[in-house]
Amino acid sequence: REKQVERTLDYWRMISGVDRALGRVLDALEEADLSDDTVVVFTSDNGYFLGERGFAGKWLIYEESVRVPLIVYDPRVAEERRGRVVEEMVLNLDLAPTLLALAGVEVPEGYEGRSLLPLLSDQASEWRTDFLYEHRFAHKQIPQSEGVRGERFVYVRYYEEEPAYEQLFDLERDPMQLKNLALSPHRESFDTELMRMRARCDELLSR
């Protein structure tokens, strides 16, 4: 418990330092008369467990680990449209195409990510509904895994186990991901979804 408390305090100390540093950057933009012509994108590395489920680090598909903050501030946006929360699923690989698009530079075809500008202007007709998750880092205490984070269901398999250990979570009914539907005594109710997510994982891995 003492270690968890100390790590949590260190975590918030670090975040407070980041806040102060960001404030200095914004103040410098204001002083240089550039604040009205600068788009600010704020994000971070992966999420971090602070003792949830007894974990530390950021290696698993749980929401605490895969979610990251993302704030885009564009001073050109009308006042009434600021502060919106966009629900679409975006990834860190979308950052490079977004920054290039903001700078008026053509995005290379080989980029997997997508510019977020259509989301910022409410002009995105279609968007991703899931993404592939992989943890390939060799670690004695953290098994490797792969899975899919969808809009409602989350699927993961720890493929080093024999047979592979699978998890399926329903974020709508179980946002804390506490009930593994793949091991539910009523599993037959979720077999269709389990097979669909398993097949989707295979499909994304084959690309």
C-alpha positions in Angstrom: 0.0 0.0 0.0 2.8 2.4 0.8 4.4 1.9 -2.6 1.1 2.5 -4.3 0.6 5.8 -2.4 4.1 7.0 -3.2 3.8 6.1 -6.9 0.5 7.9 -7.1 1.9 11.0 -5.4 4.9 10.9 -7.8 2.5 10.6 -10.7 0.5 13.6 -9.8 3.7 15.6 -9.0 4.9 14.8 -12.6 1.5 15.9 -14.0 1.6 19.2 -12.1 5.1 19.8 -13.6 3.7 19.2 -17.1 0.9 21.6 -16.4 3.4 24.3 -15.3 5.6 23.6 -18.4 2.6 23.8 -20.7 1.6 27.1 -19.1 5.1 28.5 -19.9 4.8 27.5 -23.5 1.3 29.1 -23.9 2.6 32.3 -22.1 5.6 32.4 -24.6 3.2 32.1 -27.5 1.2 35.0 -26.1 4.3 37.2 -25.6 5.5 36.4 -29.1 2.1 37.4 -30.5 1.7 33.9 -32.0 -1.2 32.6 -29.8 -3.8 33.4 -32.4 -1.9 31.5 -35.1 -0.8 28.4 -33.3 -2.8 25.1 -33.0 -1.9 23.3 -29.7 -2.2 19.6 -29.5 -1.9 18.0 -26.0 -1.6 14.3 -25.5 0.6 11.8 -23.7 2.0 8.3 -23.6 -0.2 5.3 -22.7 -2.3 5.4 -19.6 -0.9 4.1 -16.3 -2.1 1.7 -13.7 -2.0 3.2 -10.2 -2.9 0.1 -8.3 -6.1 -0.8 -10.1 -6.5 -4.6 -10.2 -3.2 -4.6 -8.3 -1.3 -3.5 -11.4 1.3 -0.9 -12.2 2.6 0.0 -15.6 0.7 0.2 -18.9 0.8 -3.2 -20.6 -2.7 -4.5 -20.8 -5.9 -3.8 -22.8 -7.9 -2.4 -19.8 -9.3 1.1 -20.3 -6.8 2.6 -17.7 -4.0 1.5 -19.9 -5.2 2.1 -23.5 -6.8 5.5 -23.1 -4.8 8.7 -23.3 -5.7 12.4 -23.1 -6.1 14.3 -26.4 -6.9 18.0 -26.5 -6.7 20.0 -29.7 -7.0 23.7 -29.4 -7.4 25.7 -32.6 -7.7 29.5 -32.0 -9.5 29.9 -35.3 -12.5 27.9 -34.1 -15.6 29.9 -33.3 -16.2 30.5 -29.5 -19.4 28.6 -29.5 -17.8 25.4 -31.0 -15.0 25.2 -28.4 -14.9 22.7 -25.6 -16.6 20.0 -27.6 -16.0 16.3 -26.7 -15.7 14.1 -29.8 -16.7 10.5 -29.2 -15.0 8.9 -32.2 -12.1 6.6 -31.6 -8.7 8.2 -32.4 -5.2 6.7 -32.1 -1.7 8.2 -31.6 -0.9 7.3 -35.2 -3.5 9.9 -36.2 -1.3 12.7 -34.8 1.3 12.9 -37.7 -1.4 13.1 -40.5 -3.2 15.7 -38.4 -0.2 17.9 -37.9 0.8 17.7 -41.6 -2.8 18.5 -42.6 -2.8 21.6 -40.3 0.5 22.7 -41.9 -1.0 22.3 -45.4 1.4 19.4 -46.2 0.3 16.4 -48.2 0.0 13.3 -46.0 2.0 10.3 -47.5 -0.1 7.4 -48.7 1.9 5.0 -46.5 0.6 6.5 -43.3 -1.8 4.3 -41.4 -3.3 7.1 -39.4 -6.0 9.6 -40.5 -6.1 13.3 -40.1 -8.5 14.4 -37.4 -9.4 17.6 -39.2 -12.8 16.1 -40.4 -13.7 15.3 -36.8 -12.8 18.8 -35.7 -15.0 20.3 -38.4 -17.8 17.8 -38.0 -17.3 16.6 -41.6 -16.3 13.0 -40.9 -18.8 10.7 -42.6 -17.1 7.5 -41.7 -14.7 6.7 -38.9 -13.0 3.6 -37.4 -15.0 1.5 -35.0 -12.2 -0.6 -33.5 -8.5 -1.0 -33.4 -5.9 -3.7 -33.0 -4.1 -4.0 -29.7 -0.8 -5.8 -29.3 1.6 -6.4 -26.4 4.7 -8.1 -27.8 7.2 -7.0 -25.2 9.0 -10.0 -23.7 8.6 -9.9 -19.9 8.8 -12.7 -17.3 5.7 -11.5 -15.4 3.5 -9.9 -18.1 2.3 -12.4 -20.8 2.2 -11.3 -24.4 -1.3 -10.6 -25.8 -3.3 -9.3 -28.8 -6.8 -8.2 -29.1 -9.4 -5.7 -30.4 -10.9 -2.7 -28.7 -14.3 -2.0 -30.2 -16.9 0.6 -29.5 -18.7 -1.8 -27.1 -16.8 -5.0 -26.8 -13.2 -5.6 -25.9 -11.5 -8.9 -26.8 -8.0 -10.1 -25.9 -6.1 -13.4 -25.9 -2.9 -14.3 -24.1 -1.6 -16.5 -26.9 1.4 -17.9 -25.0 -0.9 -19.9 -22.8 -2.0 -23.4 -24.0 -4.8 -23.2 -24.8 -4.9 -19.4 -25.3 -6.6 -17.5 -22.5 -9.3 -15.2 -23.8 -11.2 -12.3 -22.3 -14.3 -10.6 -23.6 -15.7 -7.5 -21.9 -18.9 -5.5 -22.6 -18.1 -1.8 -22.0 -21.7 -0.8 -22.0 -22.7 -3.1 -19.2 -19.3 -3.5 -17.5 -17.3 -0.3 -18.1 -14.8 -1.4 -15.4 -14.1 -4.6 -17.3 -14.6 -6.9 -14.3 -16.7 -9.7 -15.8 -14.9 -11.9 -18.4 -17.8 -13.0 -20.6 -15.5 -15.6 -22.3 -15.6 -17.5 -19.0 -19.2 -16.7 -18.1 -21.4 -19.7 -17.0 -23.8 -18.3 -19.5 -21.1 -18.1 -22.2 -23.4 -19.4 -24.9 -25.2 -16.0 -24.8 -21.9 -14.3 -25.9 -20.5 -17.0 -28.2 -21.5 -15.1 -31.3 -19.8 -11.9 -30.1 -16.8 -13.8 -29.0 -16.4 -15.5 -32.4 -16.9 -12.2 -34.2 -14.2 -10.4 -32.1 -11.9 -13.4 -32.4 -12.3 -13.3 -36.2 -11.8 -9.5 -36.3 -8.6 -9.9 -34.4 -7.3 -12.4 -36.9 -8.4 -10.1 -39.8 -6.5 -7.1 -38.4 -3.4 -9.2 -37.6 -3.3 -10.5 -41.2 -3.1 -7.0 -42.7 
